[in-house]
Amino acid sequence: MKGRILDVLLPAALLVTGCQGTWVMYDTDQTDHIYFSEAKQTHIASFALVPEDEITITTNVFLMGRPASYDRECKYQLLEAEEGETLETGGVNYTVKTARPGVDYEVGAAIIPAGETSCQVDITLKRTPEMLKEGQLLKVGLRLVDNENFLSCAPDSSRTGAILTPYFYAYVSDGEPSCPSWWRNTSGGVLGWHFNLGNFYPDKYRRMLQLFHETESTNPSFFQWASAAYGYYLDSPDLDYYGGSNTGSDEDKKVDMMNTFWRKRYASAWAKYVFMPLYNYYKEKYENHPDDPNWERMGAVNQNNRQGWADPYDSTYGFFN
């Protein structure tokens, strides 16, 4: 339940959706519950793609119960990484260490306002030298806990599209960006190459993101949809938007959604504003600088060897084929 209640009052109870998605009798005199509703639980932020020294990420706390006529504070505790904890992402297995509150990050208050059923929690990540260690992620962990206003709801993974949970986790790093899992050939599964994108390397990834971010002014409707569906850095698929299969686990759906996401909704916008300008920039660059260490063959593709960057205008490997 996402903070909504059924507007039918019974003598001593209210009908609401319980943690397991079934209709139950809700005692209006009992303490209300709170929870996070997460489409994915692995939130990863990196300073590698931004010039700023702070990144603010947000999450929402939802109410299971009735709005009050006064503000109510939610209580949470900060969690530490487990001994020997690791996280695999983008084909790399990272060591996970605890982010230091007040040094690596700060968390804002969680207060559900009067008459409301949710509130936003801001987590400000701060660039520190600790984030530069190769092969390491710093972990920010929150757990909603009971107080005089609320009880925390138990974890529930039975819901489709999101997980009801008292936990929120975020991971942060700095340095060179790693290759995203979708930058691969979908048939060969090779991380770091796709004929629509050519070879992965950090500068190309940054330029692609720059072109994408420019559409915030050149094509706002496309940018608003794409950043909501795939994340500002194209790393945060939301199953409520588009893509994914109708079967399999939520994680399978997320992976399916991100593979060749540019060929799905708004394909023409991806081509016009991002992929074609990206291709043309590097085509000219490599023609003028054949000694460039990142030089790659343009306009000709060898699928067997996973080589080459297809011309988006080509009739065989073109963007819309």
C-alpha angles and dihedrals in degrees: 000000000000100000094290124130133195111253095224114104120203124197096268106358147043127224111237138158111262129217091272094051097255127123111255137169110264118206106222090207095059124095113271121244130229133201147162117248108211127186086189131008100207106082110176124187126183133191088204092092101040134066094210124098093222134051121190118206124181140206133178132236113213130205125230100198138033129323115254131221091239139048116273125199121221118215124220136173127218116243130213127221115260121252109273093006117165136180128205116212133151091007093301127107110220131198110236122218131177117267112229116241112233091017109050096019148356128213123212127222122282108220124160105212124228111282093013132111100206144023137203123244117205120209114192113202116203124208109243134166089249089070092061095069108118117243093015136111126191114224128218112194129185129184123189110229136188123273137158090286105042148012119221116243119238118251115276122186095172094092118097119240096007142041121232105219145148089225133087123182132186130177126203136191141162136209127061115358116249122232111273116237092243093060092089140096104269094215098043098031092219110161113227102029137074126158090234091054108024119212121351120240129150099252092053091048091051092049091049090052090047091055090047093050091050089065088072084084102023097048110007097175091055093046094048092051097042096046090049093047099040106016133254089280095036091253106104116072116191115204091208091071119048145322133026128106127278093236135051131044125320089253091054089052092051092051091047090049095054097046107099090345088164090068093057127065116359091014092156091053092051088051098046101041105028121013102039094046089046092052094045092050094054094039090059092041094053093045090055095039110036089164092061107131090227094049114145135177110270125209096006124086132198105193094185093056095033092236136139138035115256120232104246089218094053120117094223106039097013122140097263097043 
